[in-house]
């Protein structure tokens, strides 16, 4: 039988069901249950426990954020994992928290100030940062309240924030270590620059989109000594310091090492040979602007070219001349116009679609720009992060996404970590009056005296979130939490940030934690899409607030819909109709359990011996154990969609639609057999509710506590497969299902109403079906024949015969006419498809997929003809 060692010494009766509302209303249940779970401390982990640990740290949402479907999706899966592990006896920690989100949060506060006609500079740095903390206290963390609505079983006592005191100490500690080890340095490099936010941006903060522009080809130099280059950013030519060609390009060998005149300027620039240039692309020559392009910067480094910055922080041209003071986009048109007047424009292509980076916060076009910034030397850190996966310390799931991870960590550039913001972790470096540079650790006093000042920049948000798996547990201290719960077990996150967050956590954790990886498994999910697979967006009207769906259908319905679409690494389409379907499933769970309670289902005492049970009882217990084993295996492989699908079909199809219906006749008869079935019904619902609980926690909790009288499903034991199987009972019930299914199909074909009673004679003698006659009649709405019964249709099925008298139940003439019309249509379809498939000329020209579709239509027509012919034959004569 199923192993449910946590038995409850209680029984349930119809009186228990009487207090259960006839319909399930999520709003009446969810909020109260969640607060009870938190108050009782079910989600609070104990670092002193001797239970094995299981840890997940939440990917910290931005303090500015609200719960969107992507959050709801990932939180549902993490909650399912931790709820199951808690039930399995693990000391489970799901640690919540938020990210300070430097640019996003600073922008929010600056917008508020702008409404009052102020800027952050009017307040000054210290007062502005105080203002941000006030904003965080008043408006931040809305998402944490919404997490409660979803049912997140997080340990609220350990909630962390990337700017709190402990995490700030961790940031300063690791910066100091990296600096002392030569892995943090300051240098001029090309960075992504937002002229509106006035800060460097990480790659993840840049969104690339195809936009129309203009590609202009410009002639540099004169006559045979001229070279044509093409650009979409004509204004940057003012900062060109060379033209580059490929060393083997015969067209330009005579120019390499010489100089040519840069148009619109009085400067001569060299022609250099560099293997980066593709001689087959365009004219085979490229303009080199080292201060405004990363590839050009690399060429400039190799050839010792000067770096000329031609615009300021705001994107305004700073080169003396006619373009001085112009915005970069205004200057672009002006430069092209001036070149056109001089006859320098060889070709123009507009519109020219090309990918352009935009700031993800304000959508301003990003400017590649040479800037003095702080950098992490990533090569040794990235190698360790790659080796951890190659050596099996960390498993990436699904495995096929390993390649994307390796593509990133094996080709990583040094990481720009400084941001020109005021909100964030201030870089702990002080500069002295004589050019001194001092990095200060958390336990050290910064230098004082005249001329000393701290670096004004703050660290990239990803720097502090990269420490999240261990800083949240008390590092750099040696805490009980760190000892018990590190390394974490699973990082569950979207595949879109495998590069930006996952890799950084791997690098920092391996560095700071003596080579111990931050997690054992990285379970990568896809992104939530609309029901057509398109990206959700506010502008297109497809964005959905999950709270709206939770209000309408309940949190369980939203959770189950999301989990049922969660195939590893694959995007998740979701639509409101699917949530409605999940709501219906929750209602089905409610109604079936209420029926069981009303009919005395119990969990009291041991299960009866198999010989005391009906075949249906043994069948469902056998199927129950199979479901337990299947669900366990799928959870261990992070197959959330398959878990949900298996539970849906087991609960709805096998428990509710078959076992509950089959048990009705046994319960109606009463006696010892009915008592045994009541115990089995209680057992099956007990285990089914436990299996469902991690994904749909609210409805299962409300029902299970009523069914069992026990404290809470949150702390109940997870079911175990006892190994009980009864293949004979499974075969016997499968035969009953075959009979019922075939006769139901026949009834439908004959146009009978679902519950229309029909007299029938069942010839079951000598088959295992004989013991199920009452159940078969009940399920099929078949009455016992009276005197004078005359069968008008006979169905042989599964070794038995079901004879029915349909006289008086249908209009035979009308039904025959309807079927004859359907038969004629099917025969016409068959004739048409047969003619096409017999036409050799058609087959020679038609694409394979067209021919395949016609063959499928022909096969469907033949099946329809066979079915309709059988229905006509089964109709009463006369």
Number of C-alpha atoms within 10 A of each C-alpha: 20 21 16 19 11 11 17 16 12 13 18 22 15 16 12 16 21 12 10 19 11 12 11 19 13 21 14 9 15 22 15 11 18 18 13 12 17 17 11 9 13 17 25 21 25 16 18 11 11 10 13 11 22 23 25 25 24 20 22 18 19 19 25 21 18 20 18 16 21 18 18 25 25 25 23 26 24 24 22 23 24 24 27 26 20 23 20 16 16 19 24 29 27 25 25 24 24 23 23 26 23 22 23 19 23 23 17 14 20 18 15 13 17 12 9 9 9 13 16 19 9 11 14 11 15 11 13 21 18 13 18 20 17 13 18 17 11 10 13 20 20 15 20 20 11 17 19 16 17 26 25 24 28 29 19 17 13 17 14 21 22 27 19 11 11 18 25 18 21 24 28 20 20 20 24 22 16 17 19 12 9 11 18 21 14 13 13 13 22 24 25 26 28 28 18 16 20 14 18 26 23 20 16 14 16 21 16 16 12 11 12 13 16 19 19 22 21 24 20 20 18 11 8 8 14 14 24 21 21 21 16 15 19 22 23 25 22 22 22 25 24 26 25 26 28 22 16 12 16 11 14 20 16 12 19 16 10 13 17 19 16 21 18 15 11 8 13 15 19 19 25 24 22 16 12 14 18 15 18 10 9 12 15 19 25 23 23 28 27 28 27 28 20 18 15 25 23 17 23 21 13 10 13 10 21 16 19 17 20 23 24 15 16 15 22 19 25 17 17 9 10 13 19 14 17 17 17 23 15 14 21 19 15 17 20 21 14 15 18 13 10 11 11 21 20 14 12 15 12 10 11 14 14 15 12 16 22 20 24 18 15 13 13 16 21 23 24 18 26 22 18 14 20 22 20 21 19 19 17 11 21 25 16 20 28 21 15 20 20 13 9 11 14 22 18 19 18 18 13 10 15 17 10 13 19 20 12 17 23 15 12 17 14 16 19 27 22 27 27 19 21 21 27 24 25 20 23 22 20 19 16 16 11 8 10 9 14 17 19 19 19 16 9 8 8 16 16 10 8 8 10 18 15 17 14 16 22 20 24 25 21 19 23 25 25 21 25 28 29 25 23 24 24 18 22 18 12 10 12 14 19 20 13 21 24 21 21 22 18 21 22 23 26 22 21 15 12 19 18 15 20 22 22 24 24 26 27 26 25 19 19 18 15 8 15 17 26 27 22 19 19 23 20 25 24 21 22 26 20 18 16 9 14 13 15 18 12 8 7 8 8 15 15 17 13 22 20 10 16 19 13 16 22 27 27 27 27 30 28 31 26 28 26 23 22 27 18 21 20 16 20 24 21 21 15 15 11 18 24 18 15 24 23 14 18 22 18 18 23 21 18 18 27 24 15 23 26 17 20 24 30 27 26 16 12 12 17 15 10 15 8 14 19 18 21 23 23 26 23 25 24 22 21 26 23 18 22 21 16 16 22 18 13 16 17 10 14 22 19 25 20 19 24 25 16 17 21 17 14 19 26 16 12 17 22 19 15 17 20 18 16 22 19 18 19 22 19 10 10 12 10 13 15 22 18 24 27 24 21 25 26 25 26 24 27 24 23 22 24 23 23 23 23 27 29 25 28 25 25 27 22 18 22 23 14 20 29 24 16 16 13 18 24 20 17 18 20 24 23 17 19 15 13 17 20 17 13 12 21 19 14 18 24 14 18 21 15 14 23 18 14 15 19 17 12 16 17 12 15 21 13 16 11 11 10 11 16 21 21 25 21 21 16 17 12 9 14 18 22 15 13 21 16 17 19 22 20 16 18 20 16 20 15 13 17 10 6 6 13 16 17 15 18 16 16 13 14 16 14 18 16 18 19 22 18 23 17 8 15 15 12 18 13 10 17 17 12 11 18 15 11 15 20 12 15 21 15 13 17 21 14 15 19 15 10 15 17 11 10 9 10 12 14 9 9 11 10 10 9 11 17 13 12 17 17 13 17 21 14 15 21 15 13 18 19 13 13 17 14 12 17 19 11 16 19 16 11 5
